[in-house]
Amino acid sequence: MINLTYEYRAYPTANQSLKMEECLETCRRVYNYALAERRDWIQSRKCLVNACSIQREFIYPMDAEKPTYYSQKRNLTAARKDNLFLQNVHSQVLQDVMGRLEKAFNALWNSGFGFPRFKKRFRSFNFPQLGKNPIGDNQIKLPVFGWVKTVMHRPIPEGFEAKQARVVKRASGWYIQLVIQSDVKIPAPPIGGYAIGIDVGLTDFVATSEGELIARPRFFVDAQHRLKVLNRAVARKQKGSMNQQKDRQRVARFHERIANRRKDFHRKLAHHLCDQADMIFAEELNLKGLAKGMLGKHCLDAGWGQFLDTLKWVCFKCGVHFQKVAAHGTSQECPSCGVTVRKDLSVRRHECPECGYTTNRDVASGQVIRNRGLIAVGQTVQSCGATPSREAMKQESLKAI
């Protein structure tokens, strides 16, 4: 079974757009109310009875039920009978909000994330189920809203069925993300064939083990001057005025344009790399630590995490094996003889005093990553320097057959 997500631009009517706005606000209120219930119960159990601050914590009875995912869903069902604003939203949409809150607490307990925060705004809501035949001619049928005009620029593949729909509001307008499902079983990409290693960085966005250097586009850094002008226009407008809201929309649309350009670059680069090899190996980076460092702004502008996630998905679609390897010492190791060659960040050339191998520092790091990946999958390590191309390896395999 495979799930895919297709995103389409939606053009709802004025009445539908107003209902979507109300749905987002209701979901936000339900999320914050459920979070406040859990937070107050936790705070009432954390402090001593003789030292409890009556200004900050509610005093719950000892036999009070702990708010959980299932108890809050039951309470939400009962509250819908008495609250009109809850009745205007589909019941499954509100139940999905409880699921989002439960995921936030699971991330707190299991993944080391912080305590969930109250939402100032909601940007999306989800329909876990759709009716029969929800896809029409450039329109999608959603519960409560009916048929919504949509630009179906991408047809649904044969054998797939629409299961869920998420309505997303962005600065540029409304979007619908369709989750389509098929019973087709796709095997994992085979291990073998031509391999390359990639090293991501700030001087060059990607350096491959084949010596290819791809420059890093500075999407946010180059746009800072324009953002400064737009933000200055917002600050000079009267607070709360319509002109200020228009300028805020300009800033939001410009930020969205930067994100779209970065995403487009990552996808095109991922396809470019997948066309070159049968196996791709990358580093297992500490992205959170890099984002908090001195060059955090540039690391976030590069978007290494998004690129590696995109590359993993593109490799799966193209039948290319993708795997991450340990990143420790990749820039200090010689890919030819394995000797440790110490060098700081200012040294951009790798020169091994033992074997005399010389190349670009990032290219050498990519070759080390490739060698580590080949060892991890039990393949023979490729020699550095003049390595056979992917086509040459295919010709040799055909001759052996």
QUIZI-V338449 format. One record per pair of residues at least 6 apart in sequence whose C-alpha atoms are under 8 Angstrom apart, sorted by the first residue. I is the first residue (numbers start at 1). GAP is how many residues later the second one is. D is the distance in Angstrom with one decimal. If there is no record, write none. Layout:
BEGIN
i:I gap:GAP d:D
i:I gap:GAP d:D
END
This chain:
BEGIN
i:1 gap:180 d:7.1
i:1 gap:181 d:5.6
i:1 gap:182 d:4.3
i:1 gap:183 d:5.2
i:1 gap:184 d:5.3
i:1 gap:185 d:7.7
i:2 gap:179 d:5.8
i:2 gap:180 d:5.5
i:2 gap:181 d:6.6
i:2 gap:182 d:6.5
i:2 gap:183 d:6.9
i:2 gap:184 d:7.6
i:3 gap:176 d:6.6
i:3 gap:177 d:5.7
i:3 gap:178 d:4.6
i:3 gap:179 d:6.7
i:4 gap:175 d:5.7
i:4 gap:176 d:5.3
i:4 gap:177 d:6.5
i:5 gap:172 d:6.3
i:5 gap:173 d:5.5
i:5 gap:174 d:4.5
i:5 gap:175 d:6.2
i:6 gap:148 d:7.9
i:6 gap:171 d:5.6
i:6 gap:172 d:5.2
i:6 gap:173 d:6.6
i:6 gap:174 d:7.6
i:7 gap:168 d:6.8
i:7 gap:169 d:5.7
i:7 gap:170 d:4.3
i:7 gap:171 d:6.2
i:8 gap:142 d:6.5
i:8 gap:143 d:6.1
i:8 gap:144 d:6.3
i:8 gap:145 d:7.3
i:8 gap:167 d:5.7
i:8 gap:168 d:5.3
i:8 gap:169 d:6.4
i:8 gap:170 d:8.0
i:9 gap:141 d:5.8
i:9 gap:142 d:5.6
i:9 gap:143 d:7.9
i:9 gap:164 d:7.8
i:9 gap:165 d:6.3
i:9 gap:166 d:4.6
i:9 gap:167 d:6.4
i:10 gap:138 d:6.9
i:10 gap:139 d:5.9
i:10 gap:140 d:4.3
i:10 gap:141 d:6.4
i:10 gap:163 d:7.7
i:10 gap:164 d:5.3
i:10 gap:165 d:5.1
i:10 gap:166 d:6.3
i:11 gap:137 d:6.9
i:11 gap:138 d:5.3
i:11 gap:139 d:6.0
i:11 gap:162 d:7.9
i:11 gap:163 d:6.7
i:12 gap:136 d:5.5
i:12 gap:137 d:5.9
i:12 gap:162 d:7.8
i:13 gap:135 d:7.8
i:16 gap:129 d:6.2
i:19 gap:126 d:7.8
i:23 gap:65 d:7.9
i:23 gap:66 d:6.0
i:23 gap:102 d:7.8
i:24 gap:97 d:7.8
i:24 gap:98 d:5.6
i:24 gap:99 d:6.9
i:24 gap:100 d:6.7
i:24 gap:101 d:6.7
i:25 gap:96 d:7.3
i:25 gap:97 d:6.8
i:26 gap:59 d:7.3
i:26 gap:60 d:7.0
i:26 gap:63 d:7.6
i:27 gap:66 d:8.0
i:27 gap:67 d:6.4
i:27 gap:70 d:6.6
i:27 gap:95 d:7.2
i:27 gap:98 d:7.5
i:28 gap:91 d:6.4
i:28 gap:92 d:7.6
i:28 gap:93 d:6.4
i:28 gap:94 d:5.6
i:30 gap:64 d:7.5
i:30 gap:67 d:7.5
i:31 gap:66 d:6.3
i:31 gap:67 d:6.9
i:31 gap:70 d:6.9
i:31 gap:87 d:7.8
i:31 gap:88 d:7.7
i:32 gap:86 d:5.5
i:32 gap:87 d:6.6
i:34 gap:38 d:7.1
i:34 gap:64 d:7.7
i:35 gap:66 d:7.3
i:35 gap:81 d:7.7
i:35 gap:83 d:7.3
i:37 gap:30 d:6.7
i:38 gap:28 d:7.7
i:38 gap:29 d:5.7
i:38 gap:30 d:7.7
i:40 gap:17 d:6.3
i:40 gap:18 d:6.2
i:41 gap:17 d:7.6
i:41 gap:19 d:7.0
i:41 gap:25 d:6.9
i:41 gap:26 d:7.5
i:43 gap:14 d:6.2
i:43 gap:15 d:7.9
i:44 gap:8 d:7.9
i:44 gap:13 d:5.9
i:44 gap:14 d:6.2
i:44 gap:15 d:5.8
i:44 gap:16 d:6.5
i:69 gap:29 d:6.7
i:69 gap:30 d:7.4
i:69 gap:33 d:6.3
i:72 gap:26 d:7.6
i:73 gap:22 d:6.4
i:73 gap:25 d:6.9
i:76 gap:19 d:8.0
i:77 gap:14 d:7.9
i:79 gap:7 d:7.8
i:80 gap:6 d:5.3
i:80 gap:7 d:5.6
i:81 gap:6 d:7.4
i:89 gap:55 d:7.8
i:90 gap:53 d:7.4
i:90 gap:54 d:6.9
i:92 gap:35 d:6.6
i:92 gap:36 d:6.7
i:93 gap:32 d:6.6
i:93 gap:33 d:5.8
i:93 gap:34 d:5.6
i:93 gap:35 d:7.4
i:96 gap:30 d:6.8
i:96 gap:31 d:7.9
i:96 gap:32 d:7.5
i:97 gap:28 d:7.8
i:101 gap:15 d:7.9
i:104 gap:11 d:8.0
i:104 gap:12 d:6.0
i:105 gap:10 d:7.3
i:105 gap:11 d:6.8
i:107 gap:6 d:5.6
i:108 gap:6 d:5.7
i:108 gap:7 d:6.1
i:108 gap:8 d:7.6
i:123 gap:45 d:5.8
i:123 gap:46 d:5.3
i:123 gap:47 d:7.2
i:124 gap:42 d:6.7
i:124 gap:43 d:5.4
i:124 gap:44 d:4.3
i:124 gap:45 d:6.2
i:125 gap:41 d:5.7
i:125 gap:42 d:5.6
i:125 gap:43 d:6.9
i:126 gap:38 d:7.4
i:126 gap:39 d:5.9
i:126 gap:40 d:4.2
i:126 gap:41 d:6.3
i:127 gap:15 d:8.0
i:127 gap:16 d:7.8
i:127 gap:37 d:5.8
i:127 gap:38 d:5.3
i:127 gap:39 d:6.1
i:128 gap:35 d:7.3
i:128 gap:36 d:5.0
i:128 gap:37 d:6.9
i:129 gap:34 d:6.0
i:129 gap:35 d:5.4
i:129 gap:36 d:7.7
i:130 gap:12 d:6.9
i:130 gap:13 d:7.0
i:130 gap:32 d:7.5
i:130 gap:33 d:6.2
i:130 gap:34 d:6.2
i:130 gap:35 d:7.4
i:131 gap:10 d:7.8
i:131 gap:11 d:7.8
i:131 gap:12 d:7.5
i:134 gap:6 d:5.6
i:134 gap:7 d:4.8
i:134 gap:8 d:7.2
i:134 gap:28 d:7.5
i:135 gap:6 d:6.5
i:135 gap:27 d:8.0
i:137 gap:15 d:8.0
i:138 gap:11 d:6.2
i:138 gap:12 d:5.1
i:138 gap:13 d:5.5
i:138 gap:14 d:5.2
i:139 gap:8 d:6.1
i:139 gap:9 d:5.3
i:139 gap:10 d:4.4
i:139 gap:11 d:4.7
i:139 gap:12 d:7.3
i:139 gap:13 d:7.5
i:140 gap:6 d:8.0
i:140 gap:7 d:5.5
i:140 gap:8 d:5.3
i:140 gap:9 d:6.7
i:140 gap:10 d:6.5
i:141 gap:6 d:4.2
i:141 gap:7 d:6.1
i:142 gap:6 d:7.2
i:142 gap:23 d:7.9
i:159 gap:23 d:6.0
i:160 gap:20 d:5.8
i:160 gap:21 d:5.2
i:160 gap:22 d:4.7
i:161 gap:19 d:5.2
i:161 gap:20 d:5.3
i:161 gap:21 d:6.5
i:162 gap:16 d:6.5
i:162 gap:17 d:5.9
i:162 gap:18 d:4.3
i:162 gap:19 d:6.5
i:163 gap:15 d:7.5
i:163 gap:16 d:5.7
i:163 gap:17 d:5.6
i:163 gap:18 d:6.7
i:164 gap:14 d:5.9
i:164 gap:15 d:5.0
i:164 gap:16 d:7.3
i:165 gap:11 d:6.5
i:165 gap:12 d:5.6
i:165 gap:13 d:4.6
i:165 gap:14 d:6.2
i:166 gap:10 d:5.6
i:166 gap:11 d:5.0
i:166 gap:12 d:6.6
i:167 gap:7 d:7.1
i:167 gap:8 d:5.9
i:167 gap:9 d:4.7
i:167 gap:10 d:6.5
i:168 gap:6 d:5.8
i:168 gap:7 d:5.1
i:168 gap:8 d:6.2
i:168 gap:9 d:7.6
i:169 gap:6 d:6.4
i:171 gap:78 d:6.5
i:171 gap:81 d:5.6
i:171 gap:82 d:5.2
i:171 gap:85 d:7.1
i:172 gap:81 d:6.0
i:172 gap:84 d:7.8
i:188 gap:128 d:7.5
i:188 gap:131 d:7.7
i:188 gap:133 d:8.0
i:189 gap:127 d:6.7
i:189 gap:130 d:4.8
i:189 gap:131 d:5.6
i:189 gap:132 d:5.2
i:190 gap:129 d:7.4
i:190 gap:130 d:7.4
i:190 gap:131 d:6.4
i:191 gap:87 d:8.0
i:191 gap:88 d:7.2
i:191 gap:130 d:6.1
i:191 gap:186 d:7.4
i:192 gap:86 d:6.8
i:192 gap:87 d:6.9
i:192 gap:187 d:7.5
i:193 gap:84 d:7.5
i:193 gap:85 d:5.3
i:193 gap:86 d:6.8
i:193 gap:197 d:7.8
i:193 gap:200 d:7.5
i:194 gap:83 d:5.2
i:194 gap:84 d:5.1
i:194 gap:85 d:6.2
i:194 gap:195 d:7.6
i:194 gap:196 d:5.5
i:194 gap:199 d:7.0
i:195 gap:82 d:5.5
i:195 gap:83 d:5.9
i:195 gap:84 d:4.5
i:195 gap:85 d:5.8
i:195 gap:86 d:7.7
i:195 gap:175 d:6.8
i:195 gap:179 d:7.8
i:196 gap:12 d:6.7
i:196 gap:13 d:5.7
i:196 gap:14 d:7.1
i:196 gap:81 d:6.4
i:196 gap:83 d:6.4
i:196 gap:84 d:5.2
i:196 gap:85 d:6.4
i:196 gap:170 d:7.8
i:196 gap:171 d:7.6
i:196 gap:174 d:5.6
i:197 gap:11 d:5.7
i:197 gap:12 d:5.2
i:197 gap:83 d:5.8
i:197 gap:84 d:4.8
i:197 gap:85 d:6.0
i:197 gap:169 d:4.7
i:197 gap:170 d:5.8
i:197 gap:171 d:7.6
i:197 gap:172 d:5.3
i:197 gap:173 d:4.1
i:197 gap:174 d:7.9
i:197 gap:176 d:7.9
i:198 gap:8 d:6.3
i:198 gap:9 d:5.6
i:198 gap:10 d:4.5
i:198 gap:11 d:6.3
i:198 gap:82 d:7.4
i:198 gap:83 d:6.4
i:198 gap:84 d:5.4
i:198 gap:85 d:7.7
i:198 gap:167 d:8.0
i:198 gap:168 d:4.8
i:198 gap:169 d:7.8
i:198 gap:171 d:7.0
i:198 gap:172 d:7.6
i:199 gap:7 d:5.6
i:199 gap:8 d:5.2
i:199 gap:9 d:6.4
i:199 gap:83 d:6.6
i:199 gap:84 d:7.0
i:199 gap:163 d:6.3
i:199 gap:164 d:7.4
i:199 gap:166 d:6.3
i:199 gap:167 d:4.9
i:199 gap:170 d:7.6
i:200 gap:6 d:4.6
i:200 gap:7 d:6.5
i:200 gap:104 d:7.3
i:201 gap:6 d:8.0
i:202 gap:14 d:6.6
i:202 gap:96 d:7.4
i:202 gap:97 d:7.3
i:202 gap:100 d:7.5
i:203 gap:12 d:7.3
i:203 gap:13 d:6.9
i:204 gap:9 d:6.3
i:204 gap:10 d:5.7
i:204 gap:11 d:4.6
i:204 gap:12 d:5.3
i:205 gap:8 d:7.7
i:205 gap:9 d:5.7
i:205 gap:10 d:5.4
i:205 gap:11 d:4.3
i:205 gap:12 d:7.8
i:205 gap:97 d:7.4
i:206 gap:7 d:6.1
i:206 gap:8 d:5.3
i:206 gap:9 d:7.2
i:206 gap:10 d:7.7
i:207 gap:6 d:4.7
i:207 gap:7 d:6.4
i:207 gap:155 d:5.7
i:207 gap:156 d:5.4
i:207 gap:159 d:6.4
i:208 gap:154 d:7.9
i:208 gap:155 d:5.8
i:208 gap:158 d:5.4
i:208 gap:159 d:7.5
i:209 gap:154 d:5.4
i:209 gap:155 d:6.9
i:209 gap:156 d:7.7
i:209 gap:157 d:4.6
i:209 gap:158 d:4.5
i:209 gap:161 d:7.0
i:210 gap:153 d:7.3
i:210 gap:157 d:7.8
i:210 gap:177 d:7.9
i:211 gap:149 d:7.9
i:211 gap:152 d:5.6
i:212 gap:151 d:7.7
i:213 gap:150 d:7.9
i:216 gap:86 d:7.2
i:217 gap:85 d:7.6
i:218 gap:83 d:6.8
i:218 gap:84 d:7.2
i:219 gap:39 d:6.1
i:219 gap:42 d:7.4
i:219 gap:43 d:6.7
i:219 gap:82 d:6.6
i:219 gap:83 d:7.9
i:220 gap:38 d:6.6
i:220 gap:81 d:5.9
i:221 gap:77 d:7.7
i:221 gap:80 d:7.4
i:227 gap:24 d:7.0
i:227 gap:27 d:7.8
i:230 gap:17 d:7.1
i:230 gap:20 d:7.3
i:230 gap:21 d:6.1
i:231 gap:16 d:8.0
i:231 gap:17 d:7.9
i:231 gap:20 d:7.0
i:233 gap:14 d:6.8
i:234 gap:10 d:5.5
i:234 gap:13 d:5.5
i:234 gap:14 d:6.3
i:235 gap:9 d:8.0
i:237 gap:6 d:6.7
i:237 gap:7 d:5.3
i:238 gap:6 d:6.6
i:262 gap:40 d:8.0
i:262 gap:41 d:7.8
i:263 gap:43 d:7.9
i:263 gap:44 d:7.9
i:266 gap:40 d:7.8
i:266 gap:41 d:5.3
i:266 gap:44 d:7.0
i:266 gap:45 d:7.9
i:267 gap:40 d:7.6
i:267 gap:43 d:6.4
i:267 gap:44 d:7.4
i:267 gap:47 d:7.9
i:270 gap:37 d:7.7
i:270 gap:40 d:6.9
i:270 gap:41 d:5.0
i:270 gap:44 d:6.5
i:270 gap:45 d:7.9
i:271 gap:40 d:7.8
i:271 gap:43 d:6.7
i:274 gap:6 d:7.7
i:274 gap:40 d:7.5
i:274 gap:41 d:6.3
i:274 gap:44 d:7.0
i:274 gap:46 d:6.7
i:276 gap:114 d:6.8
i:277 gap:43 d:7.3
i:277 gap:113 d:6.3
i:278 gap:41 d:7.7
i:278 gap:42 d:5.0
i:278 gap:43 d:6.3
i:279 gap:41 d:5.5
i:279 gap:42 d:4.6
i:279 gap:43 d:5.9
i:280 gap:40 d:7.2
i:280 gap:41 d:6.2
i:280 gap:42 d:5.0
i:280 gap:43 d:6.7
i:280 gap:90 d:7.7
i:281 gap:41 d:5.9
i:281 gap:42 d:5.1
i:281 gap:43 d:5.6
i:281 gap:44 d:6.9
i:281 gap:88 d:6.5
i:281 gap:89 d:5.9
i:281 gap:92 d:5.9
i:282 gap:40 d:8.0
i:282 gap:41 d:6.5
i:282 gap:42 d:4.8
i:282 gap:43 d:6.2
i:282 gap:87 d:6.5
i:282 gap:88 d:7.9
i:283 gap:41 d:5.3
i:283 gap:42 d:5.2
i:283 gap:43 d:6.0
i:283 gap:44 d:5.0
i:283 gap:86 d:6.9
i:284 gap:40 d:5.5
i:284 gap:41 d:5.7
i:284 gap:42 d:5.5
i:284 gap:43 d:5.6
i:285 gap:42 d:6.4
i:287 gap:17 d:7.8
i:287 gap:18 d:6.9
i:290 gap:6 d:6.1
i:290 gap:9 d:6.8
i:291 gap:6 d:7.0
i:291 gap:8 d:6.0
i:291 gap:9 d:6.2
i:312 gap:10 d:6.1
i:315 gap:6 d:6.4
i:315 gap:7 d:6.3
i:316 gap:6 d:7.8
i:323 gap:50 d:7.2
i:324 gap:49 d:7.5
i:325 gap:44 d:6.8
i:325 gap:47 d:6.7
i:325 gap:48 d:6.2
i:327 gap:42 d:7.8
i:330 gap:35 d:5.2
i:330 gap:36 d:7.9
i:330 gap:38 d:5.9
i:330 gap:39 d:6.7
i:331 gap:30 d:6.8
i:331 gap:31 d:7.2
i:331 gap:33 d:7.1
i:331 gap:34 d:4.9
i:332 gap:8 d:5.5
i:332 gap:9 d:5.1
i:332 gap:10 d:5.4
i:332 gap:11 d:6.6
i:332 gap:33 d:7.9
i:333 gap:6 d:5.8
i:333 gap:7 d:4.5
i:333 gap:8 d:5.8
i:333 gap:32 d:7.6
i:333 gap:35 d:7.1
i:334 gap:6 d:6.2
i:334 gap:7 d:6.6
i:334 gap:16 d:7.8
i:334 gap:18 d:6.5
i:334 gap:23 d:7.9
i:334 gap:30 d:7.1
i:334 gap:34 d:7.3
i:335 gap:29 d:6.1
i:335 gap:30 d:7.5
i:335 gap:32 d:5.8
i:335 gap:33 d:5.0
i:335 gap:36 d:7.5
i:335 gap:49 d:6.9
i:336 gap:19 d:7.5
i:336 gap:21 d:6.8
i:336 gap:47 d:7.0
i:336 gap:48 d:6.0
i:337 gap:17 d:7.8
i:337 gap:18 d:6.7
i:339 gap:13 d:7.8
i:339 gap:15 d:7.5
i:341 gap:10 d:8.0
i:341 gap:11 d:6.5
i:347 gap:14 d:7.7
i:348 gap:12 d:6.4
i:348 gap:13 d:5.2
i:348 gap:14 d:7.7
i:349 gap:9 d:7.2
i:349 gap:10 d:6.1
i:349 gap:11 d:4.8
i:349 gap:12 d:4.7
i:350 gap:7 d:7.7
i:350 gap:8 d:5.4
i:350 gap:9 d:5.4
i:350 gap:10 d:5.8
i:350 gap:11 d:4.8
i:350 gap:14 d:6.8
i:351 gap:6 d:5.9
i:351 gap:7 d:4.6
i:351 gap:8 d:6.9
i:352 gap:6 d:6.5
i:367 gap:17 d:7.3
i:371 gap:10 d:5.5
i:371 gap:11 d:7.0
i:374 gap:6 d:6.4
i:374 gap:7 d:5.9
i:375 gap:6 d:6.8
END
